[in-house]
Amino acid sequence: MIRVLVVDDEALIRTGFKHILDSADDIEVVAAVPGGQAVRTVRELCPEVVLLDIRMPDVDGLTVLADLRRLPQPPVVAMLTTFDMDEYVATALRSGAAGFLLKDTDPEQLPHLVRTLADGGVVLSSRVTRTVVDGYLDNGPREAAARCVARLTDRERAVLVLIAEGLSNTGIGARMHLSISTVKDHVSAVLSKLEVGSRVQAALLAERAGLLRPPRDMEG
């Protein structure tokens, strides 16, 4: 079972997400709480995935994200928002968010996206992806991105492309006929050589370096 925590200031959103995700046989929403209870609940219940509202009245979502990232075993965190041009996009992704979902995401897609997050995949709403790739997240000139990518071996570059396509560790392993442990080793090497802190940042760097043309949706 994939253990999920939903954090949102609106009770209706929390209830809706819980109802949708609990309908999946392999997902359990262990709690649905407002922002002020998020860190304590994560410490107590140890969810694998946290869906975190980026704008809440009681506590800022970016503050909660930073607190969660400092935990000894931080969960995977995807930010929730109603805005496709949210000014917090860059900060959230730089701070280690594993994805960015709009609250109007197709309910039928939510369980799949949670599975992707739990398996190490990149999850970005297509509208958010275009915003970020078009320069909202400052990754520097395309030439600098290309130089970073040039540090990778051919195998690592192939892994980076699959990360940018949104594949999880399992998906990368299946595509490249590699074990999960080998995939994890390659992903770690890619992040280290690119000097980025998350798969999302690596994926965006791949976009900027021109490994994917045209920019692709990173959902799934």
Residue frames as qw, qx, qy, qz and C-alpha x, y, z in Angstrom:
[[0.000, 0.886, 0.464, 0.000, 0.00, 0.00, 0.00],
 [0.357, 0.364, -0.028, 0.860, 1.13, 3.52, -0.82],
 [0.297, -0.667, -0.533, 0.428, 0.52, 5.69, 2.24],
 [0.217, 0.511, 0.250, 0.793, -0.60, 9.22, 1.34],
 [0.169, -0.573, -0.463, 0.655, -1.18, 12.39, 3.36],
 [0.185, 0.679, 0.426, 0.569, -3.36, 15.15, 1.89],
 [0.306, -0.455, -0.312, 0.776, -2.67, 18.66, 3.22],
 [0.064, 0.472, 0.428, 0.768, -5.06, 21.44, 2.25],
 [0.074, 0.031, 0.418, -0.905, -6.82, 24.31, 4.00],
 [0.594, 0.006, -0.156, -0.789, -10.19, 23.45, 2.41],
 [0.550, -0.088, 0.769, -0.313, -12.09, 20.53, 3.94],
 [0.792, 0.474, 0.156, -0.352, -13.91, 19.91, 0.66],
 [0.494, 0.669, -0.550, -0.075, -10.62, 19.44, -1.21],
 [0.170, -0.418, 0.859, -0.243, -9.25, 17.15, 1.49],
 [0.687, 0.126, 0.601, -0.388, -12.41, 15.02, 1.46],
 [0.745, 0.588, -0.072, -0.307, -12.48, 14.85, -2.33],
 [0.339, 0.630, -0.699, 0.008, -8.87, 13.77, -2.69],
 [0.341, -0.269, 0.843, -0.316, -9.25, 11.20, 0.07],
 [0.770, 0.284, 0.403, -0.404, -12.37, 9.72, -1.52],
 [0.683, 0.639, -0.289, -0.206, -10.72, 9.47, -4.95],
 [0.233, 0.587, -0.765, 0.124, -7.46, 7.97, -3.73],
 [0.469, -0.200, 0.766, -0.392, -9.00, 5.56, -1.22],
 [0.844, 0.332, 0.120, -0.404, -10.94, 4.01, -4.10],
 [0.566, 0.565, -0.600, -0.032, -7.65, 2.58, -5.41],
 [0.943, -0.253, -0.215, -0.022, -6.75, -0.84, -4.05],
 [0.789, 0.057, -0.230, 0.566, -3.06, 0.02, -3.58],
 [0.150, 0.443, -0.158, 0.870, -3.40, 3.49, -2.02],
 [0.442, -0.633, -0.602, 0.203, -4.34, 4.46, 1.53],
 [0.019, 0.702, -0.071, 0.709, -4.89, 8.06, 2.61],
 [0.523, -0.198, -0.677, 0.479, -3.63, 7.86, 6.18],
 [0.136, -0.647, -0.423, 0.619, -4.86, 11.40, 6.99],
 [0.249, 0.622, 0.358, 0.650, -6.17, 14.58, 5.42],
 [0.425, -0.647, -0.357, 0.523, -5.26, 17.66, 7.45],
 [0.168, 0.982, 0.037, 0.079, -4.80, 21.45, 7.26],
 [0.555, 0.643, -0.353, 0.392, -1.30, 22.85, 6.95],
 [0.271, -0.714, 0.450, -0.463, -0.66, 23.46, 10.63],
 [0.844, -0.286, 0.403, -0.210, -0.92, 19.73, 11.34],
 [0.797, 0.526, -0.283, -0.088, 1.19, 18.53, 8.40],
 [0.298, 0.590, -0.700, 0.271, 4.64, 18.08, 9.92],
 [0.456, -0.300, 0.687, -0.481, 3.37, 16.48, 13.11],
 [0.885, 0.198, 0.206, -0.367, 1.17, 14.10, 11.12],
 [0.697, 0.556, -0.452, 0.012, 4.07, 13.09, 8.88],
 [0.008, 0.517, -0.767, 0.381, 6.19, 12.35, 11.94],
 [0.605, -0.125, 0.606, -0.501, 3.43, 10.23, 13.47],
 [0.841, 0.311, 0.329, -0.296, 2.12, 8.35, 10.42],
 [0.370, -0.420, 0.677, 0.478, 5.15, 8.27, 8.06],
 [0.721, 0.599, 0.272, -0.216, 3.35, 8.59, 4.70],
 [0.671, 0.006, 0.450, 0.589, 5.35, 7.92, 1.55],
 [0.212, 0.416, 0.415, 0.781, 3.65, 10.66, -0.48],
 [0.040, -0.591, -0.448, 0.670, 2.35, 14.06, 0.62],
 [0.207, 0.606, 0.487, 0.594, 0.03, 16.15, -1.55],
 [0.339, -0.481, -0.340, 0.733, 0.56, 19.65, -0.19],
 [0.185, 0.906, 0.357, 0.129, -1.44, 22.80, -0.92],
 [0.557, 0.223, -0.072, 0.797, 0.98, 25.59, -1.77],
 [0.088, -0.382, 0.072, -0.917, -1.24, 28.40, -0.45],
 [0.495, -0.515, -0.698, 0.045, -2.88, 28.03, 2.96],
 [0.189, -0.836, -0.029, -0.514, -4.01, 30.65, 5.47],
 [0.746, -0.664, 0.042, -0.025, -2.68, 28.96, 8.60],
 [0.559, -0.540, 0.477, 0.412, 0.83, 28.17, 7.32],
 [0.415, 0.691, -0.389, -0.446, 2.61, 28.72, 4.03],
 [0.983, 0.162, 0.060, -0.068, 2.96, 25.58, 1.92],
 [0.584, 0.631, -0.402, 0.315, 6.58, 26.40, 1.10],
 [0.261, -0.615, 0.577, -0.470, 7.37, 26.55, 4.81],
 [0.887, -0.134, 0.346, -0.275, 5.78, 23.13, 5.32],
 [0.872, 0.454, -0.161, 0.087, 7.76, 21.77, 2.36],
 [0.257, 0.694, -0.540, 0.402, 11.02, 23.06, 3.84],
 [0.542, -0.456, 0.553, -0.440, 10.20, 21.49, 7.22],
 [0.961, 0.087, 0.191, -0.179, 9.35, 18.15, 5.60],
 [0.725, 0.587, -0.311, 0.181, 12.55, 18.14, 3.56],
 [0.004, -0.668, 0.609, -0.428, 14.56, 18.48, 6.79],
 [0.866, -0.294, 0.254, -0.314, 13.12, 15.28, 8.28],
 [0.408, -0.454, 0.772, 0.174, 15.51, 12.28, 8.51],
 [0.289, 0.165, 0.879, 0.342, 13.36, 10.34, 6.03],
 [0.300, 0.356, 0.056, -0.883, 11.35, 12.95, 4.14],
 [0.608, 0.432, 0.659, -0.098, 8.30, 11.86, 2.13],
 [0.275, 0.228, 0.543, 0.759, 7.86, 12.59, -1.55],
 [0.104, 0.618, 0.411, -0.662, 5.99, 15.90, -1.79],
 [0.220, 0.400, 0.574, 0.680, 3.89, 17.18, -4.70],
 [0.052, 0.253, 0.260, -0.930, 2.46, 20.67, -4.50],
 [0.162, 0.612, 0.763, 0.128, -1.24, 21.36, -5.15],
 [0.023, -0.343, -0.044, 0.938, -2.49, 24.64, -6.58],
 [0.451, 0.686, 0.547, -0.162, -5.40, 26.16, -8.46],
 [0.185, 0.898, -0.164, -0.363, -3.02, 28.45, -10.37],
 [0.895, 0.284, 0.180, 0.292, -1.14, 27.42, -13.51],
 [0.433, 0.674, -0.150, 0.579, 1.05, 30.55, -13.32],
 [0.634, -0.755, -0.152, 0.066, 1.71, 30.48, -9.60],
 [0.191, 0.868, -0.377, 0.260, 4.68, 32.64, -8.62],
 [0.595, -0.575, 0.538, -0.160, 5.75, 29.98, -6.12],
 [0.955, 0.286, -0.062, -0.052, 6.47, 27.37, -8.81],
 [0.540, 0.618, -0.467, 0.330, 10.21, 28.04, -9.03],
 [0.241, -0.580, 0.591, -0.506, 10.75, 28.18, -5.27],
 [0.874, -0.153, 0.305, -0.346, 8.83, 24.96, -4.66],
 [0.927, 0.345, -0.132, 0.069, 10.77, 23.03, -7.30],
 [0.337, 0.649, -0.523, 0.439, 14.11, 24.39, -6.12],
 [0.428, -0.499, 0.529, -0.537, 13.14, 23.39, -2.57],
 [0.089, -0.209, 0.973, -0.042, 12.73, 19.76, -3.50],
 [0.702, 0.254, 0.333, -0.576, 9.10, 19.33, -4.50],
 [0.410, -0.073, 0.858, 0.300, 8.74, 16.19, -6.62],
 [0.140, 0.421, 0.740, 0.506, 5.90, 17.59, -8.68],
 [0.162, 0.213, 0.162, -0.950, 3.24, 20.17, -9.19],
 [0.044, 0.401, 0.884, 0.236, -0.45, 19.35, -9.71],
 [0.280, -0.201, -0.090, -0.934, -3.39, 21.57, -10.44],
 [0.360, 0.067, 0.739, -0.566, -6.43, 20.89, -8.29],
 [0.718, 0.393, 0.085, -0.568, -8.56, 20.41, -11.40],
 [0.063, 0.362, -0.898, -0.242, -6.47, 17.43, -12.50],
 [0.716, -0.048, -0.499, -0.486, -8.65, 14.64, -13.91],
 [0.669, -0.450, 0.440, -0.395, -9.73, 12.56, -10.86],
 [0.990, 0.134, 0.026, -0.047, -9.15, 9.35, -12.81],
 [0.617, 0.592, -0.366, 0.367, -5.48, 10.31, -13.18],
 [0.339, -0.780, 0.358, -0.385, -4.81, 10.96, -9.48],
 [0.901, -0.321, 0.291, -0.012, -4.10, 7.35, -8.40],
 [0.844, 0.399, 0.033, 0.357, -1.72, 6.92, -11.35],
 [0.212, 0.814, -0.239, 0.485, 0.10, 10.14, -10.47],
 [0.598, -0.671, 0.353, -0.259, 0.47, 9.07, -6.84],
 [0.965, -0.031, 0.206, 0.158, 1.92, 5.74, -7.97],
 [0.628, 0.632, -0.079, 0.448, 4.38, 7.62, -10.17],
 [0.153, -0.834, 0.312, -0.429, 5.45, 9.81, -7.26],
 [0.808, -0.474, 0.323, -0.134, 5.88, 6.84, -4.94],
 [0.924, 0.127, 0.228, 0.281, 8.06, 5.12, -7.54],
 [0.493, -0.445, 0.222, 0.714, 10.34, 8.12, -8.00],
 [0.417, 0.504, 0.538, 0.532, 8.75, 9.56, -11.12],
 [0.083, -0.121, -0.002, 0.989, 8.39, 13.18, -12.20],
 [0.069, 0.660, 0.746, 0.056, 4.86, 14.59, -12.07],
 [0.038, -0.308, -0.036, 0.950, 4.05, 18.02, -13.46],
 [0.463, 0.687, 0.471, -0.305, 0.80, 19.36, -14.82],
 [0.608, 0.401, 0.402, 0.555, 1.25, 20.06, -18.53],
 [0.066, 0.937, 0.164, 0.303, 0.40, 23.73, -18.02],
 [0.518, -0.812, 0.222, 0.153, 2.94, 24.03, -15.22],
 [0.784, -0.054, 0.393, 0.477, 5.53, 22.20, -17.36],
 [0.462, 0.663, 0.287, 0.515, 5.21, 24.72, -20.18],
 [0.206, -0.967, -0.006, -0.148, 5.46, 27.62, -17.75],
 [0.664, -0.630, 0.320, 0.246, 8.64, 26.26, -16.17],
 [0.747, 0.112, 0.428, 0.496, 10.33, 25.10, -19.36],
 [0.342, 0.810, 0.252, 0.404, 9.67, 28.44, -21.02],
 [0.400, 0.462, -0.280, 0.741, 11.96, 30.04, -18.47],
 [0.512, -0.748, -0.082, -0.414, 10.02, 30.57, -15.24],
 [0.834, -0.498, 0.124, 0.204, 12.56, 28.40, -13.43],
 [0.212, 0.899, -0.377, -0.071, 15.96, 30.02, -13.96],
 [0.935, -0.134, 0.254, 0.210, 18.27, 27.25, -15.12],
 [0.294, -0.606, 0.428, 0.603, 20.58, 29.54, -17.06],
 [0.422, 0.557, -0.420, -0.580, 21.40, 29.60, -20.78],
 [0.962, 0.188, 0.021, -0.195, 20.80, 26.57, -22.97],
 [0.575, 0.592, -0.523, 0.212, 24.54, 26.39, -23.63],
 [0.196, -0.499, 0.691, -0.484, 25.24, 25.97, -19.91],
 [0.840, -0.049, 0.350, -0.412, 22.61, 23.22, -19.68],
 [0.868, 0.435, -0.233, -0.046, 24.21, 21.44, -22.63],
 [0.275, 0.603, -0.663, 0.348, 27.61, 21.58, -20.93],
 [0.529, -0.335, 0.605, -0.492, 26.12, 20.03, -17.79],
 [0.927, 0.171, 0.161, -0.292, 24.52, 17.22, -19.78],
 [0.639, 0.609, -0.467, 0.054, 27.85, 16.59, -21.55],
 [0.196, -0.555, 0.733, -0.341, 29.25, 15.35, -18.22],
 [0.818, -0.051, 0.427, -0.381, 27.00, 12.29, -18.41],
 [0.271, -0.172, 0.892, 0.319, 27.84, 8.94, -19.93],
 [0.346, -0.043, -0.627, -0.697, 25.67, 7.68, -22.77],
 [0.373, -0.356, -0.856, 0.040, 23.80, 5.42, -20.36],
 [0.151, -0.441, -0.490, 0.737, 23.26, 8.25, -17.87],
 [0.181, 0.182, -0.229, -0.939, 22.03, 10.52, -20.65],
 [0.386, -0.208, -0.780, -0.447, 19.51, 7.87, -21.68],
 [0.313, -0.450, -0.747, 0.375, 18.33, 7.66, -18.06],
 [0.034, -0.333, -0.180, 0.925, 18.02, 11.46, -17.94],
 [0.286, -0.031, -0.514, -0.808, 15.81, 11.48, -21.03],
 [0.440, -0.361, -0.806, -0.160, 13.49, 8.91, -19.44],
 [0.232, -0.420, -0.541, 0.691, 13.40, 10.94, -16.22],
 [0.101, 0.224, -0.101, -0.964, 12.40, 13.97, -18.30],
 [0.391, -0.155, -0.683, -0.597, 9.67, 11.91, -19.94],
 [0.588, -0.383, 0.191, -0.687, 8.26, 11.30, -16.45],
 [0.812, -0.009, -0.579, -0.079, 9.10, 7.60, -16.12],
 [0.683, -0.655, 0.247, -0.210, 9.40, 6.14, -12.63],
 [0.231, -0.567, 0.789, 0.058, 12.28, 3.91, -11.57],
 [0.664, 0.139, 0.730, -0.084, 10.23, 0.87, -12.51],
 [0.628, 0.738, 0.181, -0.168, 9.42, 2.37, -15.90],
 [0.165, 0.827, -0.519, -0.137, 13.05, 3.22, -16.60],
 [0.437, -0.344, 0.831, -0.001, 14.11, -0.28, -15.59],
 [0.711, 0.376, 0.584, -0.107, 11.56, -1.85, -17.91],
 [0.516, 0.840, -0.041, -0.160, 12.50, 0.41, -20.83],
 [0.209, 0.783, -0.586, 0.012, 16.26, -0.12, -20.43],
 [0.920, -0.020, -0.392, -0.005, 16.14, -3.72, -19.13],
 [0.251, 0.438, -0.594, 0.626, 17.85, -2.76, -15.87],
 [0.463, -0.434, -0.722, 0.276, 17.23, -3.73, -12.25],
 [0.233, -0.919, -0.255, -0.191, 15.67, -1.16, -9.93],
 [0.630, -0.649, 0.068, 0.420, 18.87, -0.93, -7.89],
 [0.558, 0.064, 0.360, 0.745, 20.88, -0.20, -11.04],
 [0.085, 0.757, 0.402, 0.508, 18.37, 2.45, -12.09],
 [0.435, -0.885, -0.155, 0.068, 18.64, 4.11, -8.68],
 [0.657, -0.376, 0.205, 0.621, 22.44, 4.14, -8.98],
 [0.394, 0.357, 0.423, 0.734, 22.21, 5.80, -12.40],
 [0.130, -0.869, -0.360, -0.313, 19.67, 8.36, -11.18],
 [0.564, -0.759, -0.035, 0.324, 21.91, 9.25, -8.24],
 [0.593, -0.124, 0.323, 0.727, 24.87, 9.69, -10.60],
 [0.216, 0.620, 0.456, 0.601, 22.81, 11.88, -12.93],
 [0.298, -0.915, -0.252, -0.100, 21.66, 14.17, -10.11],
 [0.638, -0.590, 0.106, 0.484, 25.19, 14.41, -8.74],
 [0.533, 0.065, 0.397, 0.745, 26.84, 15.22, -12.08],
 [0.082, 0.686, 0.430, 0.581, 24.17, 17.76, -12.99],
 [0.206, -0.016, -0.451, 0.868, 24.46, 19.29, -9.50],
 [0.460, -0.353, -0.238, -0.779, 20.69, 19.35, -8.99],
 [0.240, -0.204, 0.744, -0.590, 18.67, 18.36, -5.96],
 [0.639, 0.238, 0.576, -0.451, 15.70, 16.63, -7.53],
 [0.465, 0.226, 0.775, 0.365, 14.50, 14.65, -10.54],
 [0.274, 0.868, 0.402, -0.101, 12.27, 17.55, -11.49],
 [0.069, -0.877, 0.270, 0.392, 15.24, 19.89, -11.79],
 [0.413, -0.251, 0.763, 0.430, 17.13, 17.26, -13.79],
 [0.443, 0.533, 0.705, 0.149, 14.15, 16.89, -16.13],
 [0.180, 0.950, 0.166, -0.194, 13.92, 20.64, -16.68],
 [0.246, -0.691, 0.511, 0.448, 17.66, 20.80, -17.35],
 [0.480, 0.092, 0.799, 0.351, 17.22, 18.10, -19.98],
 [0.350, 0.801, 0.485, -0.005, 14.49, 20.19, -21.60],
 [0.008, -0.944, 0.128, 0.306, 16.69, 23.28, -21.61],
 [0.367, -0.482, 0.675, 0.423, 19.61, 21.31, -23.07],
 [0.533, 0.430, -0.382, -0.620, 17.42, 20.25, -25.98],
 [0.126, -0.145, 0.981, 0.018, 17.24, 16.53, -25.20],
 [0.261, 0.506, 0.816, -0.105, 13.49, 16.64, -25.69],
 [0.145, 0.288, -0.201, -0.925, 11.94, 18.58, -28.54],
 [0.135, -0.648, 0.023, -0.749, 9.28, 19.84, -28.43],
 [0.188, -0.273, 0.677, -0.657, 8.73, 20.18, -24.63],
 [0.501, -0.208, -0.797, -0.267, 6.70, 17.26, -23.40],
 [0.645, -0.564, 0.009, -0.515, 4.15, 16.81, -20.65],
 [0.197, 0.391, -0.833, 0.340, 5.79, 15.18, -17.62],
 [0.717, -0.207, 0.328, -0.579, 2.68, 13.55, -16.21],
 [0.982, 0.057, 0.083, -0.158, 3.10, 9.81, -15.72]]
